[in-house]
Structures are given as C-alpha cells and as structure tokens.
Amino acid sequence: MRWWLRAVCVLTVAALAYVGSPPCLLAEGIENLKNGVVKITAHVDGKTKTGTGFIVRLEKETAYIITASHVVEGDPQPKVVFRPDDTKVFPAHLKGLEGDDRRGLAALVVKGNLPDGLETLPLNQDFHVTGGEEGIVIGFPLVPAVPWAVTSSVMTGQHGKYLVFSGAAVEGNSGGPIMVTGKVVGVVTEVSGQYGYAVPIPIVRLALWGWGVPLGAVAIGGEAAKPHAGKDPASAGAPVASIDYSDFDQVKKAAERGDSRAMFQLGEMYSDGKLVQENFVEAAKWYRRGADAGYPDAHTSMGMISLIKAVGLANSDESAVRFGSDESKKSEFISMVIHTERLQIRNQMALKESVKWLRMGAEQSHDANAQFVLGLLTGAGVGVEKDPVQGAKWIRLAATKEPAAQAFMGIYYLTGRGVEKDFVEAARRLREAAGKEVPIAYTPLGIMYAEGLGVVKDYTEAGKWLRKGVQHGDPEAKGYLGMLYLLGWGGPQDLTQAYRLAKEAAEQGDQTGQFVLGVMFFSGNGVPQNAEESLKWMQASARQGKSSDSNARRRGREVHAAGLGEPESQSTAGDG
C-alpha cells in the first residue's frame, strides 16, 4: 500500500496545471531541540576548528555537553555558544576525552550564568538500525548563511560500532546529534563524502558513566531517567528489542505488546497481503493504532486515509485502505492531490482529521510526504486557512527529500506562488528534479530554456526537455514544441510536426496549442487556410486569459515576424 504514501513523488505531467535557500523549519518542537545544540570552537596551533555538541545534562549554572573528540582535541579550554543567546561565548572544560582509536567522543562542562531556555536532548538507547529510517542532524555546518541548521538524513546501516547515514554529511556537524523520531540515536563523529558516521547512544552512555556523569541525569525518551524497582534504569521502559520486522509472527506479537513500529508494519502486511492473507479491516485497525502510539509513518498513513474519505472516495478506514491498495486507482488519487484547489470535500470531519495527522507527520516526524500534501492543502486553503506563503514553506521542506516537491518549488519560483519570483532559483530546482526524472519538471524547464528565463536561451536544450514532456502526455509541452517546429527554432521548420502537436494540445485545452493552431489556419502554413477554424482556435485561446508563462505578447510578435499571421489577431489571443 506504500504507493499512496509516496504517490506525490511520482506525479505525472498530464495531471499538472501550473499553479499560479535553505529549509525554513516550522515546528516549535524543532526549535526547542535546537536549544539543546551548541556551537563549539577550538584553537590548535593557530588554527580554529568548528564543530557541534549537544546538552545531555543540565544542573544549576552547569551544562554537560557531548561532542566528537576531534572537535576539541588539542584545546584544553574550547569555547561554547548556546543558541538561546548566541552573543555570549562560554569557556568549557574537558570532562573526558577519548580519541578516534577508541570511542571518538568527548564531554565538556560549562559553568556560569547560562542562557534561559536551554534543553537536554532525549536519548534513544534502544535504536536498532535496519536501513531506511529517516532522521535529522542538527548542527553548525561550516556555511555562514545557515547557522544552527537542521538537515535531513537517512540511516543506511551499521559499520562496526558506527551508525552510517546519508543526506546530512556536512562538515561542521561533527559532534552533533543524529535524531530519529525526535530522539538522539547517535553522535556524529565522522563525515566522508556523502556519508556520515555516528557513535550509537549505548556507547555514549557508557562513556558518560565512565566520566562520572550520572546516568540518571541523562534524558531518556524526553525525561530524566528515574530509578525503577528491580530494573536497571538504563533499560526500564525499553521497547522490545531484536525484532525482525519482516517476520509476521514477531511483528504481530510486538504490536500486541505495544511496539508502535510493529503496529504500523502489521498494517502494511495486512494491506499488502504478502506474508499474510490480505485483510483491510485489520490493516486499518493497526494503521490507526500505530498513529495513536506516535509512529511517524503511521501519522502520514492516517492523513492519507482520512483525505481519501474526505473527498468521498471511501466511507471508512477499511474502504480507504482498500482504495489505497488498488494500483488501478493510482492516477485518480494523484490527480486529486495535485489539483488541490479543485477538491470537492464531502466529509468535513475526515478532512479535519486528515489535516491533524498530516500536521503531526510534518511537524513531529518531519515526513516529506506529509509536508508536501500539507503544503498543497495550505496553499489552496483546503481544511486550513489559505496561505500560499506557508504552503510554499512546507513544500520547500519536503523538497529536501522529495524530487517532486523540488519540482513544485521550481514552478513556484517561476510563477511567484507563495515566494518571490526568482528565475535562477526556479531553473536550479527544475534542473535538479528533471535530472532525477520527475516528469512535472520537464515542460517548465523546457520553456525556461526557450524563453531564456534564469538560463542562457538554448532552443536545443528546450526541445530536449519539451520532447520528454510530450512523451509523458503533457499538453503544454505539445503546444510549445509545436510552436518551435512552426518557427524552426532549434532545428529545421517542420510544419507537419507543428500541426500534429498543436492540434493534440489544442484539443486537450492547451492555450499555446490553440494559439499556434489558430495561427496556422490563418496563415495557411502547413494546413489549408481556413478563417473559420482560425477564429475558433484564436477565441478558445483568448478565453483562457493570459498565457501561463507571461510571454504571449513576445510570442505573437515573433510569430508575426516569421510571416505566419497578423499581429492584432495574435496579440488578442495571447493577452485574452
């Protein structure tokens, strides 16, 4: 059933009409987490090293900080800056240091009149990496414009004692926390290319214990650990360990014991019907239980299930899961999500629930799919107050992980929806998305090359991307490519191709195709001259108003200069 969780990442061009910096994190919880992260500078042999650390214990006028050993090695008194007041620099003292040949960790103690609002970060000592877990790294990368940055990461496995992750390997993040579902799972100690390595929390806690930092003062699960009768405080309340999440029997038992990840996985198994007989009632039950228990993917699942109900495609959780598991319904759902402004809501309660779950997925779990869909809903004012600026912020967050969201942001920068127009930024994002084979990026990128918007005008490059758009059935790509063939831009004039493409585009409602077809009938180029047909298509184009790319006047002049029509007719069609 995962296709509808990630459907927005494989959107087709045919479903898309134009909707007309570093990530800006919105969740208050993330801001609080940042208050537990510190910038560290050390001076060794006349050189300055910059790194990151985070607070594991707070006492009155004392903060205990963990970092990577190489960040502070060689400086007995490194300097620390706390985010709540980054104008003050505090000297720190080494509490413990172990080089890279051992654990690669160091602990610092800072004493004094500390800023208000500091936080200790919750640690997860029971995390077991299986690969694919999404997380974040909070740190102080060596990029002046983006201090205290939060970057997305994906766990890829384990190498020896180290956790391995990708997507957030930025120099300067060494010593910072890598977090999964809101808890620290490791300390970043090395960056190598696109991968980073982190010491897992059980080793971190052992080091802290050896340095005399009481284990009971270290945050576990967001609260200071407290003694539990008959149990080691380090293991009290721990979830079930060593579960094979591909084994149905183990997952079912774990889910029944309260393991939130197992609840979600059990829902997936019942929905997919691969390891157990398909059962949509059980799938819906366990998806909801997983969401109620706080599992990130389950939040997004319930958001999508509720959205399917909200638009009347299902009347219950069970039937929504059934709909989402039907591959033949995929295009219907994708089109529905993309054209958010056209949604007809039939169940307001389900829509309210959908927004609630999606917001949890977006804010608490940093799930890109939840951020993407929530951004679309917010920009269109569906279920929430209409706010294109806020909608663009959510989609910009999703764009750090999802190429389809990156394509949307490129279109937003091109059209000025929710952001200030920036053709250079639009071209950059569209190129990146198109390079990752996101179809919705092809046509706007081709048009930008044809118009010279944010890039050097290049009709050959324009034709390349427009042809890819045509291959995916995009009417606008057909219409614009037809115009290139008509005018002989980027290659020899081809009136046969121009007519074929313009006619297909015009009949599919594309304004440029209607305009080009009208010009061809008016001038008699490639088709018999026909004033009646010309007027029909010119009027159809004019009724659509201003062309989506805002260059209709110039197009009309260029077509006229090529001797293919009268300027009055073309101007009328282009300007509406």
N, C-alpha and C positions, 0 to 999 in steps of 0.2 A: 504493500500500500504506500510505499515511500514516494511514488511518483507525485502524488498530490502535495506532499510535503515540500517537494523541490520543483514543482511544476513551473513556478515563476522563473526558474533558471533555465528553462528550455523553451521559452516563448517563441512562437513563430511570427515572422514578419506580417503574414496575412492578417493576423489578429490585431495588429498595432496601427492606430492612427496617431499622428503627432499630438502630444498633449502639451496644449497651448493655451586641495587644502587638506588638510588633514581631517580625519573624522572628528565631528563635534559631538562628544558623548552627552547624552541627555539624562541618564538615570542618576537620581540623587544617590543611590547606593554606590555607584562607581565613584562619585565624588568623595564619599566617605572613605572608600577603600584607598583612594589616593592619599588621604590624610595619614595613612599608615606607612607610606613610602617616602624615603628620604634620598636626597642627593648627597653623594659622598665625593670629596676631592682629597687626593693625597699628593704630596710633593716628594719626589725622589730624584736625586741627582740633578736638581734644577729643572725637572720636568713635572708637569701636572697631569695626574691621572684622574679621570672622572668615572664614577660608577654609581650604582644604586644599592640601596639596602631597604629593609622594612622592619617595622617595630614588632617584636614578639612579646614584650612585656613592658608595662608602664607602672611605675610607682610614683609617689610624690616627688616631683622635681628630678625624676630619673627615668630614662628610657633605655631599654635594651634592644639592640639592633643586630640583625643577622645580615651578612653580606658574603661575597666571594673573597677568598683570601688574596687573590692577585690585585684586587681593587685597592687594598690598604697596605700590602706588604712593602716594607721599607720605610714607612712613615709611622712612628710611634704615636703620633697625635694627629690623625686625619681630621678633616673638617666636615661637619654635617649641616645641611639646610633642611628644615621641615617645611612642608608645603603650606600649612595654615599661615605661616609668616615667613616667606622666603627672602625677607630683607635681613634676617639675622643669621649669623654663622656661629655654630657652636663647636668648640673643640671636643673631640671624642677620645676615649682611652680604650686601648685594646683589652678586651676581656679574655679573648682566646684567639689563637691563630693556628691553622693547620694548612700546610701548603698543598699544592695540586697533586703531590705524590701520595697524599692521604685522602682527606675529605674535600679539600679545596674550599674550606669555609673559614669565616672569621666572625667574631662577635665584638661589638662595640658597646660602650656605656657612655651615655651623655647625661651630665648633671647640670642643673641650673634652673632658671625661670623659664620653663618650656612653654611654647605657644598653647593656647587653648584649642580644643578640637582634635587633638591627636587621637589616633585609633591604633589598636593592635589588630593584626590581621588573623582571621581564623585559619587554623591549620587542619589539613586532612591527612592523617597518618595512615589511613586505610585505603588510599587510592591505588588501584591496580590498572596499569595502562594496558589496553587491548588494541589501541590504534584507532585513530579517527575521532577521539574525543576533542571537542572544540573548547578552547580556553582563551585566556588573555594574559598578556605580560604588561605589567605596569612598571615603567622605568623612566630613566633620564637619558634618552638616546643622545648621541653627540650631533644633534641637529638643533641649532639655537632657536629656530622658529617653532619647535614643537616640544617645549619642556613638559615634564610630567605626562608623557604620552601613554596612551593605552592602545596596544596593538593586538590584533587577532592572532591566534596560534592554533595549530592542530597537532595533537600528540601523534607521533609516528611509531613509537615503540620504546624499547629499552636497550641500552648498550652497556653491559656490565652493570655497575651500580647506578648509572645515569639514566634519567628520563630523556628521551630525544623528542624534539618538537620542531615544527617548521612554521614559517609565516610571520615570526616575530623576532627573528635573529638579527638584532640591530646592536651595533657596537655602542656601549654605554649602558645597556640594560643589564650587564653583568652584576650579580648580587641582588637583583630584583626578584620579585615573586612571579612564578607562573601559576595561574589560578584556573581551576576548572569548577564550574557550577558554584562560583562565589567563595571557594576556599583554596588556600595555597597548597599545591601538591609538590612544589619543589623550589629550590633556589637556583637561579640561572648562574652557571659558573663558567660557561664557555660558549663562544659563538664561532661557527666555522661555516663560511658560505651562507647558504640559506637555512642551515640547521643550527639549533641551539641545544645545549645540554644542561640538565638541571639535576642537582642532588635531591633525592626524594626526602620527604618530611621525616620518615622514621630515622634516617641517618642524621638529619638536622637536630632532631630532639635528643638523640644520643649525644651529639656534640655539645648541645646546650647543657645537658645534665652533667657532662664531664667538666664544663667550665663553671659550674656552680649556679647556673640559672635554674631555679626550682621549677620542676616540670608542672607543678600545679598552677604556676603563674602564666603558663603559655596557653594562649587561646586555642581551644579545640572546638571546632564547629561553631565559633562565634561567641562562646562564653568561656570564662576561665574554668579550667578543669577543676572539679571538686572531688574529694575522696568518695569512693563508693565501697560500701561494706563488702568485704570478701573479694574485691576485684582490684586489679591494677588500674589506677586512674588513667593510664595511657590507653587501656583497651576498653574502658567502660563505654557502653553505648555504641560500640563499633558495629557497622553493618556486616552482613555475612560476607566472609572473605572466600577467595578461591572458587568463585562460581564460574562455570563455563556457560556463558550467555548464549551459546549456540545449542545447548543441551536442553530440550524441552522439560524433562523431569526436574532438573536442577533449577531451571528458571521458575517453574510453577511453584516449587516448594519455597524458593526465596521470595517470590511475590506474595505468597500467602503469609510469610513471616514479616512482610513489611518493607522489603527492598524495593525502592521506588524505580530503580533502573530495571529490575526484573519485571515489575508491573508493566512498564512500557514495552519491554521486549516481548512479554507474553501477549500483549495486544497485537504486536506486529506478527507474531507467529500465528495467532488465530485468524488474523486478517489475510495473511499471505497463503495460509493453508499448505505450507511446505513440510513442516515437521509434525504437524497435527492436522486433523480434519478442519477445514475452513468453518469458522463459527463467528459470525458477525456480532451476535449478542455478547459473547464472551470478549471479543475484541473491543467492542465499545466500552464494556464494563472496565476492562483493565487499562484502557487509554485514560479514562476519567479518573480511575484510582491513582494512576501514575501522576497525572496532573495535580490532583489534590495533595499528593505526597510531595510535590515540588520538583518532579523530574523535568529538566529543561525541554527535551524533545516532546514530551507529553503536553506541555503548555501549548506549543505550536500546533500539535496534532488536534487538540481540542479547539483551538482557534479556527482551524480549517473545517473541522467537523461542524462547528456552530455556524460558520459562514455558509456552508453548503445548505444547512437548514434555513438560514436567514433569507436566502434567495429562492426558497421553495423547491430546491432540487431533492430534498429529503424532508421527512417529517419527524425523524427520531435519530438518536445517535447511531442506532443499529443500521438504519437505512442510509445514513450519511457515510458510514464506513463502507457499506456495500457499494455506494456510488463511487467513493474514492478508490475502491479496489478494482473498478471496471476500467480497463485501459481504453475501451471504446468511448468513454466519457471524457477522456483527457482533453481533447481540443475544446469541448464545451466549457470545461472548467477554466482552462487557460484564458479563453476569450472573455469569460465572465470576470476574471481577476484583473486583466489588463484594462478593460473598459469600465473601470470602477465607477466613473461618473454616470454611466448608463444603468447601473444596477437597479433592479426593481426589488425592493425589500418587502418580503411578505411575512416575515416573522421578526418583529422588533425585539422581542426578548432574546431570541437566538443571536441577533446582531449585537446586542449589548454584551452577551456572554462571549461572543467571538472577540470583540474588542478587548474585553477583560483578559482573556487568555493570551491574545496576541501581544498585549502590552506587557504581560508578565514574561512572555518569551523574549520580547525585545529588550526590556529593561533589566530583568534579573538574570536571564540566561544568555543574553547577547546573541540570540539566534538570528542569523541573517535573513532567513525566510520570514520570520515573524516581523523583523524590522522592515523588510521590503513591503509586505502586504499591509502592515500598519501605516507605512508611509503613503501607499496608494490610497487607502481609506481616508487618511487625514488630509491629503491634498485635495480629495474630491468631496470631503465633508460627509462621508457615509459612516454613520454611527458615532461620529465625533464632530466637534466644531471644525468647519472648513478652514484649513490653514496650510496653503501651499508651501510656505517657508518651512514650517515644522515638518510637513510631509517630505520635503526635499532633504531635510536633515536626517530623517530616518533612513531614507533610501541611500544617502551618502554613506551612512554607517554600514548598511548592507553591502554596499559596493566594495568594501574592503575584502569581502569574501566571495561575493557572487558576481560573475561577469555580466549577467543580465541586468542587475542593479547598476553596474558600472555603465552599461549602455543607456539605461534610463537617465542617469546623471549627465551623460554626454548630450542627450536630447534636451534635458532641462537647461543646460548651459547654452545650447544652441538657440533655444526658444525663449529663454528668460523666465521659465516657470519656476517660481519659488527661489530663484537665485538671480544674481545679476548676470546679464549676458556676457559670455566670455568664449569667443570662438576658438581661441587657442586651447583652453581647457576642454572645451567640447570635443575638439579634434583628438586631443590626447586620450580622453576616456573612450571615445568611439573606436579609435585605432586599437586600444588595448582589448576592448570587448570583441571587436571584429577579428582580431588575431587569435582569440580563443573560440572562434566560430559561433558567436552569438548572432543569430540572423537579424535581430532587430537593429543591429548597428550598421548593417551593410548599406542600406539606402541613404540614411542621413550622411554617412561618411562619403559615399559617392557624390552626393550633392555638394558637400563642402569642398571636395576637390574640383568639381566642375565650376563652382562659384568663386573659388579662391578664398573661402572663409576660414581663417585660422591656419591655413596651409598655403603653400605655393600652388597656384592653379595648375592642374595637371589632368587633361582630359583622358589620357591613357589610364591613369590611376582611377579616375572617376568611373570610366567604363568597366574596369575590373570589378569594382565593388557593386555597381549597379547591376551587372550581369549576375552576380551572386544573389542580389536581391530578387531579380527576376526568377532565378532558379527556385527560390522559396515562395514564389507566387505573389510578391508584393506589387500591388497595382501602381504605387507611386514610382517604384523602380522601373516598371514597364513604361510609364508615361514619360519619365525623364530620359530614359535611354532612347526611347523613340525620338525625342527631340534632338538628342545627339546625332542619331543616324540621319535625321532630316537635314540638319545643318552641316553634317560632315565634320563634326568636332571629334578629334581623337582618332580619325580614320576616314576612309572614303565615304562619301554620301551613299546611303543605301535606302532608297525610298520604299522598297518592298518591306524591309525590316521595320522602317519607321511607321508605315501604315499598320502592319500587323500588331506591333506593340502598342501603338497609340489606340487602336480600336479595342484591344483587350482591356487596356487600362481605362478607357472612356466608359466602356460597358460595365466595368466594375466600380464606376463612380469616381475615378481619379480626376482631379481638376486639370492637372497638367496634360494628361492624355486627351481629355475633352478639348482643351485648348489647341493642342497640336493637330488633332483630327479636324477641328474646325478650320484651321489654317490650311491644311492640305486640300480640303474640299473647296475652299475659297480660291486658292491659287491654281488648282488643277495639277499640282506636283505629286506624281505617284498614283493619282486617282483621277477619274473624270471630274471636271469642275462641276460643282453642284451647290448652288447658292442656298437652296433649302436645307440641305444637310449641314452646310457650313453654319448657317444661322442656328440650327437646332443645337449643335455642339457648343458653339460660342455662348449661347444663352445658358446652357447647362453649366458651363464653366463659370460664367458670371454669377449665377445663382449661389455658388459656393462661397462667394466673397473673396477676400484677399488670399492669394496663394500662400501655402504653408511656409514657404521659405523666404517670403518677403522680397523676391526679386522679379516679380511679374512684369513690372514696367520695363526693366532692362531686357528681359527676355523678349518682350514684344518688339522693342527697338531692334534687337539683333535678328529676330526672325524677319522683320521688315527689311532690314539692311541686306538680308540674303535674297531679297526679291520674292518672298513667299507670301506676302499678304499686305493689307493696308494697316497703317499704324492705329487708326481710330478703332477698328474692329478688335485688334489685338489688345490695345490698352483697355478697352471696355471689358474684355474677357478676363484680363489679368487683375484688374482693380475691383471688379464687382460693382 
